Amino acid sequence: MLMENLLRSKEYWNLIEIGVVLAPPNTIVEQRKLADESKLQDHKVKNYFFQAIDCSIMETIIAHDTAKDIWDSMRIKYQGSTKVKRAQLQALRREFEVFAMK
């Protein structure tokens, strides 16, 4: 949530939602300029991620090419699917019940 807020305040959130704008092979100067600007913004967002993320996690995200790829991989890894959340909740309930019996 904090990183999302930072990226929104810096007006970089569209890179996470849409991704980097790539210029087609035969583009005009203005299109190439927009694509270069998008790549620069992507590098800035990746830099924010690298500064905020712990070194132990860095190895898992360093291979991703864009900020959107990094964000998506982190969201999947740490948010988890509904099934994973249910399984974790059931495990915690069992642990609590065992603890309560003691």
BELBEL-V894458 format. One record per residue. N is the residue number from 1. RES is the residue in one letter. SS is DSSP state (helix for helix, strand for strand, loop for the rest). Layout:
BEGIN
n res ss
N RES SS
N RES SS
END
This chain:
BEGIN
n res ss
1 M loop
2 L helix
3 M helix
4 E helix
5 N helix
6 L helix
7 L helix
8 R helix
9 S helix
10 K loop
11 E loop
12 Y loop
13 W helix
14 N helix
15 L helix
16 I helix
17 E helix
18 I loop
19 G loop
20 V loop
21 V loop
22 L loop
23 A loop
24 P loop
25 P loop
26 N loop
27 T loop
28 I loop
29 V helix
30 E helix
31 Q helix
32 R helix
33 K helix
34 L helix
35 A helix
36 D helix
37 E helix
38 S helix
39 K helix
40 L helix
41 Q helix
42 D helix
43 H helix
44 K helix
45 V helix
46 K helix
47 N helix
48 Y helix
49 F helix
50 F helix
51 Q helix
52 A helix
53 I loop
54 D loop
55 C helix
56 S helix
57 I helix
58 M helix
59 E helix
60 T helix
61 I helix
62 I loop
63 A loop
64 H loop
65 D loop
66 T loop
67 A helix
68 K helix
69 D helix
70 I helix
71 W helix
72 D helix
73 S helix
74 M helix
75 R helix
76 I helix
77 K helix
78 Y helix
79 Q helix
80 G loop
81 S loop
82 T helix
83 K helix
84 V helix
85 K helix
86 R helix
87 A helix
88 Q helix
89 L helix
90 Q helix
91 A helix
92 L helix
93 R helix
94 R helix
95 E helix
96 F helix
97 E helix
98 V helix
99 F helix
100 A helix
101 M helix
102 K loop
END
